[in-house]
Structure formats: structure tokens, C-alpha cells
Amino acid sequence: MMTPELSRTLNAIGMLAVSLVLLLAYIYQLSLYELPCPLCLLQRVGFVAVGVGLGLNLLYGARPQHYALMLIAALYGGSVSVRQILLHIVPGTGHYGSPVLGLHYYTWAAICFFLILLGTAVMLLFDRQYADDTSDQPRFGGSTLAKTAFFVMLGLAVLNAGSTLLECGPGICADPPTSYKLIDELGTNN
């Protein structure tokens, strides 16, 4: 039986899982100096958009509209990651980035987006999670897990936006990226 409290806990765990994906990508970026390509950045946008849907569920209670946002974001992110897989699947085209447990980030992203689609569809099966959620006022329901998940995701979204601005500047991102464009431009203007 899916109560609103269990739904909120599962949404918080989901948000922490999506945050972990973004955190690992960010760690790879900084520790191995593997700048994300434009398609990788678009996949991160998909993960953040999934996080927005989860965050709305944490703030306002579970709603089918929030889950719909998550499904749309996962379809978007999954299509971007599958496109990148198809670009690199042709023999002789190489790959982008270091593999993690034998798979590249974009392959892991496709797997994660599929799992998000599956998990979100399963959550939509339980109507009782929408009970007693008539208030449109933001709240966390006193849950430390929900607050932690929300603010971790918010922080990672801001960090990724900042690093993307440093990498691409205000214009189009280089493909493949070789340096932090905005830092380089600011350095040459001094």
C-alpha cells in the first residue's frame, strides 16, 4: 500500500539516486579533466529535469503531473544518450570519455533514464499516494531525507550550470571541449 509518506520517501531516494549520477559525472569531470561534450551536457539537463519532477513531489506532494514531467525528461535524456551511443557504435568512430565498469557515461545514462522511466511508471500505478494532498503550499513534511535530497539536487544543478558556463561561455559549446572557454577568454583579456 502506497501512502503519501512512503511515496515521499521513495521520491527522496530517487532524487538522491539522480543526484549520485550527477555527482559521479561531476567528479569524473574534475578529477580526470574530462570535460563533458555538448551531448553529455544535454543528458545532465535531462537528469536535472527529472530532479525537478522529484522535487515538485517532495515540495507539493505526489501528483501525476510531476511524474509526467519526469517521464518527459527521461524520454528526452534517454533519446540524447541513445543518439550518442549510436554516434559511437560505428566501427572506427571511437568513443568519448573513460569507461566506468566497461561502459561509457552515455551508455550508463541511457540505462539510468530507462530505469527512471520504469520506476516512474510503477509509481503512477498507486493512487493512494495522492490522498490527503489538497494543499498547494510548499512543504517537506518534516522529512530530513526529503530536505537533504532536495538541497543536494539543487546544489548539484547550480554547480553543473556554473561549470557549463565556464566550459562553454555564453555561446555554443565546443565539440569536443578542450578547455574551460570562459576562463580562457577572461585570462586573455587581462
C-alpha positions as CSV (number, residue, x, y, z in Angstrom):
1,M,0.0,0.0,0.0
2,M,1.5,3.3,-1.1
3,T,0.9,6.0,1.5
4,P,1.8,9.7,0.9
5,E,4.6,9.2,3.4
6,L,6.0,6.2,1.6
7,S,5.7,8.0,-1.7
8,R,7.6,11.0,-0.4
9,T,10.4,8.7,1.0
10,L,10.7,6.9,-2.4
11,N,10.8,10.2,-4.2
12,A,13.6,11.4,-1.9
13,I,15.5,8.2,-2.5
14,G,15.0,8.6,-6.2
15,M,16.3,12.2,-6.0
16,L,19.4,11.1,-4.2
17,A,20.0,8.4,-6.8
18,V,19.7,11.0,-9.6
19,S,22.0,13.3,-7.6
20,L,24.5,10.5,-7.3
21,V,24.6,10.1,-11.1
22,L,25.2,13.9,-11.5
23,L,27.8,13.8,-8.7
24,L,29.8,11.0,-10.3
25,A,29.7,12.8,-13.6
26,Y,31.0,15.9,-11.9
27,I,33.7,14.0,-10.1
28,Y,34.9,12.5,-13.4
29,Q,34.9,15.9,-15.0
30,L,37.1,17.4,-12.2
31,S,39.3,14.5,-11.3
32,L,40.1,13.2,-14.8
33,Y,39.7,16.6,-16.5
34,E,37.2,15.0,-18.8
35,L,35.0,17.9,-19.9
36,P,31.5,16.9,-20.9
37,C,30.7,17.2,-24.6
38,P,27.6,19.0,-25.7
39,L,25.5,15.8,-25.8
40,C,26.8,14.9,-22.3
41,L,25.6,18.3,-21.1
42,L,22.2,17.7,-22.6
43,Q,22.0,14.4,-20.7
44,R,22.8,16.3,-17.5
45,V,19.9,18.6,-18.3
46,G,17.7,15.6,-18.6
47,F,18.8,14.4,-15.1
48,V,18.2,17.8,-13.6
49,A,14.7,17.9,-15.2
50,V,13.9,14.5,-13.6
51,G,15.1,16.1,-10.4
52,V,12.7,18.9,-10.8
53,G,9.8,16.5,-11.1
54,L,11.0,14.7,-8.0
55,G,11.5,18.0,-6.2
56,L,7.9,19.0,-7.0
57,N,6.7,15.8,-5.5
58,L,8.7,16.5,-2.4
59,L,7.5,20.1,-2.1
60,Y,3.9,19.7,-3.0
61,G,3.2,16.0,-2.6
62,A,2.9,13.4,-5.3
63,R,1.0,14.5,-8.4
64,P,0.5,12.8,-11.8
65,Q,1.7,16.0,-13.4
66,H,5.1,15.8,-11.6
67,Y,5.5,12.2,-12.7
68,A,4.6,13.3,-16.3
69,L,7.4,15.8,-16.1
70,M,9.8,13.1,-15.0
71,L,8.7,10.8,-17.9
72,I,9.2,13.6,-20.4
73,A,12.6,14.5,-19.0
74,A,13.7,10.8,-19.0
75,L,12.5,10.4,-22.6
76,Y,14.4,13.4,-23.6
77,G,17.6,12.4,-21.7
78,G,17.3,8.8,-23.0
79,S,17.0,9.9,-26.6
80,V,20.1,12.1,-26.3
81,S,22.1,9.3,-24.7
82,V,20.9,6.8,-27.3
83,R,21.9,9.3,-30.1
84,Q,25.4,9.5,-28.6
85,I,25.6,5.7,-28.3
86,L,24.7,5.4,-32.0
87,L,27.3,8.0,-32.9
88,H,30.0,5.9,-31.3
89,I,28.7,2.4,-32.2
90,V,30.0,2.6,-35.8
91,P,33.5,0.9,-36.0
92,G,36.3,3.4,-36.3
93,T,34.4,6.3,-34.7
94,G,36.0,6.0,-31.3
95,H,34.3,6.9,-28.1
96,Y,34.1,9.8,-25.7
97,G,35.4,9.8,-22.2
98,S,36.7,7.0,-20.0
99,P,34.7,3.9,-19.4
100,V,33.2,3.2,-16.0
101,L,32.9,-0.5,-15.3
102,G,33.3,-1.2,-19.0
103,L,30.6,1.3,-20.2
104,H,30.8,4.9,-21.1
105,Y,28.9,7.6,-19.4
106,Y,26.4,8.0,-22.2
107,T,25.6,4.2,-22.0
108,W,25.1,4.4,-18.3
109,A,22.9,7.5,-18.8
110,A,20.7,5.5,-21.2
111,I,20.4,2.7,-18.6
112,C,19.6,5.2,-15.9
113,F,17.0,7.0,-18.0
114,F,15.3,3.7,-18.8
115,L,15.2,2.8,-15.0
116,I,13.7,6.3,-14.3
117,L,11.0,5.6,-16.9
118,L,10.3,2.2,-15.4
119,G,10.3,3.5,-11.8
120,T,8.1,6.5,-12.6
121,A,5.6,4.3,-14.4
122,V,5.4,1.9,-11.4
123,M,4.9,4.9,-9.1
124,L,2.0,6.0,-11.2
125,L,0.2,2.7,-10.5
126,F,-0.5,3.7,-6.9
127,D,-3.4,6.1,-6.4
128,R,-3.3,6.2,-2.6
129,Q,-0.1,8.4,-2.7
130,Y,-2.3,11.3,-3.8
131,A,-4.6,11.1,-0.8
132,D,-4.8,14.0,1.6
133,D,-2.7,16.2,-0.6
134,T,-5.0,19.0,-1.2
135,S,-2.7,21.8,-0.2
136,D,-0.7,23.7,-2.9
137,Q,1.6,25.2,-0.3
138,P,5.2,24.1,-0.4
139,R,6.2,21.8,2.4
140,F,8.7,19.0,3.1
141,G,6.5,17.2,5.6
142,G,9.3,17.5,8.2
143,S,11.3,14.8,6.5
144,T,15.1,15.2,6.8
145,L,15.6,12.8,4.0
146,A,13.4,14.9,1.7
147,K,15.1,18.1,2.6
148,T,18.6,16.6,2.2
149,A,17.7,15.2,-1.2
150,F,16.1,18.4,-2.4
151,F,19.1,20.6,-1.4
152,V,21.7,18.1,-2.7
153,M,20.0,18.1,-6.1
154,L,19.6,21.9,-6.0
155,G,23.3,22.3,-5.2
156,L,24.4,19.9,-8.0
157,A,22.1,21.6,-10.5
158,V,23.7,25.0,-9.7
159,L,27.3,23.5,-9.8
160,N,26.6,21.9,-13.2
161,A,25.1,25.1,-14.6
162,G,28.2,27.0,-13.3
163,S,30.7,24.5,-14.8
164,T,28.8,24.5,-18.1
165,L,29.0,28.3,-18.2
166,L,32.8,28.1,-17.5
167,E,33.2,25.4,-20.2
168,C,31.1,27.0,-22.9
169,G,30.9,30.6,-22.1
170,P,27.8,32.4,-23.2
171,G,27.9,30.8,-26.7
172,I,27.8,27.3,-28.2
173,C,29.9,24.6,-26.6
174,A,33.0,23.3,-28.4
175,D,32.8,19.7,-29.6
176,P,35.0,18.1,-28.4
177,P,35.7,20.5,-25.5
178,T,39.3,21.1,-24.7
179,S,39.3,23.7,-22.0
180,Y,37.1,26.0,-19.9
181,K,36.3,28.6,-22.6
182,L,35.1,31.4,-20.3
183,I,38.2,31.1,-18.1
184,D,40.5,31.1,-21.1
185,E,38.7,34.2,-22.5
186,L,38.9,36.0,-19.2
187,G,42.6,35.1,-18.9
188,T,43.4,36.6,-22.4
189,N,41.5,39.8,-21.7
190,N,43.8,40.6,-18.7
